[in-house]
Amino acid sequence: MNLRPLHDRVLVKRLEGAETTASGLFIPDSAKEKPQQGTIVAAGDGRLLKNGQRIALDVHAGDRILFGKYSGSEVTVAGEELIILREDEILAVLG
């Protein structure tokens, strides 16, 4: 894939949701919620300040993150569903 986010944006692949509940019940596709976790596929260069200085991002490609339910813009690239988020829409980095 040849897609590079600009400035303080990151490209995220959403993690797959659970197929069953903890008690073993099957969850149909219509009842599943989209997971709020993902893996960063690509990251931009950083935020550009008014004076021309660039501040590097705190996250990098390969980091697992948590993001808000309605954050970002969903895009489809080469048949793969991805999300473009701003760095400030990321809630946490999972260790």
N, C-alpha and C positions, 0 to 999 in steps of 0.2 A: 504494500500500500504506500502510495506516495502522497501523503497528506500531512502538512505541517501547520499546526495552529500558530496564530500570530500573537505577539506581545504576551499578555498574562493569561492566556487561555491554555487549556489542556484538553486532550482528546482521550475519552474514557470508554472502555468496553465494560458494559454492565455485567455483573456476575449473574449466573443462572439462579433462578428461584428454586425453592424446594418443591419436589414433586409430591411429597407426602407430609403429613403432620407428624408431630412427635409420637402420637399414639398409633401411627401407621395408616391413617385414612388418606386416600388419594385425593389430591386437589385438582379439579378440572382447570383448564386454561382460562375459562371465563371468570373464575373466582380468584385467580392468582393476582397478587399485587407485585408490581415491578420492584425488584430489590433496589435498595439505596446504597449498595456497595459496588465498587468497580475497581478495575485496574487501569492505571494510566498507560496509554499506548504511546503517546507523544506529548511533548510540552513545548510551549513557546519560549522565546528568549528572555522574557521578563517584562515587567512594567516599565514604561518609559515616562520619566518625569518631565515637567515643563522645561527644565534647564538642559534637557538632552541626556541626562544620566539614566542608565538602565539599572533597575533593581532585579536581581536574579530571583527565580521562583524558589519556594521552599520545598516543592515536590518535584519528583523526577519520574521518568518513564520506568514502569515496573512497580511503583508504589501502589498498595491497596488503600483505597480511600472510602470515606463515607461522605455522601452529599445529600442535599435536601430533596424531598419528594418531587417538587416541581421545578428543580433547578436545571439550567442549561437548555440547549437546543438539541433535539434528536436529529441525527442525519443517518443516511444509509450510503455506505461506500463499498463498492464491490460486493454487494449482497449482505454486508455485515452492518448491524445496527450499532451506532456509536453515539456518544453524547459529547458536545463541546461545552465546557464549563469555564467560567472565569475562576481564577485562583481564590477569590474571596467567597465563592459559592461552595468551596470544599469545607466540610465541617471538621474532619479529622483524618489523620493518617493511621491506618491499622498496622500494628507492629507485627 
